Each structure stands twice: as C-alpha cells, then as structure tokens.
Amino acid sequence: MALRNDPSAKKIIRGYKANERPLRFHLDEDSYEIEAVDDHWYEPNAEYFKVKTTDEKVYLLRYDEHE
C-alpha cells in the first residue's frame, strides 16, 4: 500500500470535530470512505490522521481548524 501525502490534505477532512475520527474525505472530485484510522498525532498547529480507505489505499490527512 502506498502512502499518499497530498498537499491539499489540509482541506479534505469533512465533518471532523474534536474527539471524533474522520469518516470520509474529499480529494479533487472524489469522495473516500475511511475504513480505519491507523495512526493519529498532534502538532502545534494541526492534527494528523493516517487512514485506510475502503478501497485499501492509505492517506495522510491534516486537519487545521484555523484554515
């Protein structure tokens, strides 16, 4: 499985709120359902999720509530 670290990831988590995990995200024109969160960590200005989608792809998502 390849890990996609897309620069637009900071804008793709939809419906995410504190103390919850992302359920889906949008990238370009596609929507992806998240099957599992494999890792989750914090940095001073953002929160990150390493996720696996239902089609077995792995993505690194960045959530920044200030953007």
Order of alpha helices (4+ residues) and beta strands (2+ residues): beta-beta-beta-beta-beta
